[in-house]
Amino acid sequence: MSPEHMTLQQFRELPRAELAEEMEQLLVSQFRATLLMDDAEELPLDISYFDLGLTSLKLTEMRRTLEGILDLSINANVLFNEPTVGRLLDYLVDAVSDPSHAMTGAIPSTN
């Protein structure tokens, strides 16, 4: 089953290593589509997605898409304060594997 068709519960039932693999597959797929990358292009996980050409507007759209797929709220601060696919991957794996993390969001607001 592709990650886009998995439920949050199905993600949570996976062992952590497998969860990370599935989540990486989901994120890479979403970022590649948004950045209009073809299959031959590699998506670097450690470079800011803004440096790769992603705009704030597109990132907000992607956030909504991911929230819909995962049925999970993603704190906007995470996307802007940790702007790499790898860091977002780490956050989402933590959020999915620990429901209390998902409920509170990733990075507390400093306001």
ABEGO torsion letter per residue (X at the ends): XBAAABBAAAAAABBAAAAAAAAAAAAAAAAAAAAGBBAABBBBAABBAAAAGBBAAAAAAAAAAAAAAAGBBBBAAAAAABBBAAAAAAAAAAAAABAAAAAAEABBBAX
